Amino acid sequence: MISPEQIEKLVDFAKNLLPVAFIFVVGLLVIRVILKLVDRSLEKTRLERAATSLIKSLLRVILYIILGMIVAEQAGIKVTGIVALASVASLAISLSFQNALTNVIGGFTLLSTHPFKSGDYVEIAGQGGTVQSIDVTYTRLTTPDNKIIAIPNSAVVASQIVNYSSSGTRRIDITVGASYDAPIPVVKDALLRAANVPATLFTPAPFAGVKNYGDNAIDYVLQVWTSSADYWPAFYAINENIAKEFEADHIEFTYPHLNVHLDK
């Protein structure tokens, strides 16, 4: 049998529990509404998926912490001590994971400033490759030979970033040496014919000119514009064409040599 005192205690407990439960349920509904509104707002921005996911995750944690403190206060639990303890714990965690936090901050910087995006070909800290992903702590590049390079975001932010894809087009610069015996107009014409590949953009038009007069050869430069996506196929195709066109015009590729003249 339950005594009247126990029944009274249960009634008092229920009276105290109902407001707490009501606040908890309403808080969950409010959090769900806020997250949906934030989700819709983020969909209209140009942020990367990693940025939107990170923002929503952090916001969810913050909202649940606030709700937990409100519920605890309503239940009669003093949150002042909990907050102080959490502050000390946060400081200890921050010191332990300082590098990780620096990478997270670097990730936010990259995702908010947009120096590059997934699919761009970039050069970062001497490493070149196509951006595979921009995560919270690392930026991952795929090199032309299919290697994955993971660079900490803090190092990415501190480095010089060269983005070859931002404008949509790239210029191919090829330097080649030809014999002094070959007339300059003939060499330039052969180079311009070699530039005629399907990926070549003719606005601006390909350019060929004398770059340098060396000890053993005249150095020529060939400049050709192409789309960023077609850069490497065009680069290799033009190089192969140069050999064919030089052979057709009997233009000699030179190599280091020394002419010796003997006087009688």
Buried (B, 14 or more C-beta within 10 A) or exposed (E): EEEEEEEEEEEEEEEEEEEBBEBBEEBEEEBEEEBEEBEEEBEEEEBBEBBBBBBBEEBBEEBEEEBBBBBBBBBEEEBEEEEEEEEEEEEEEEEEEEEBBBBBEBBBBBBEEBBBBBEBBBBBEEBBBBBBBBBBBBBBBBEEEEEEBEBBBBBBBEBEBEBBBBEEBBBBEBEBBBBEEBEBEBBBBBBBBBBBBEBBBEEEEBBBEEBEEEEBBBBBBBBBBBBBBBBBEBBEBBBEBBEEBBEEBEBBBBEEEEEEEEEE
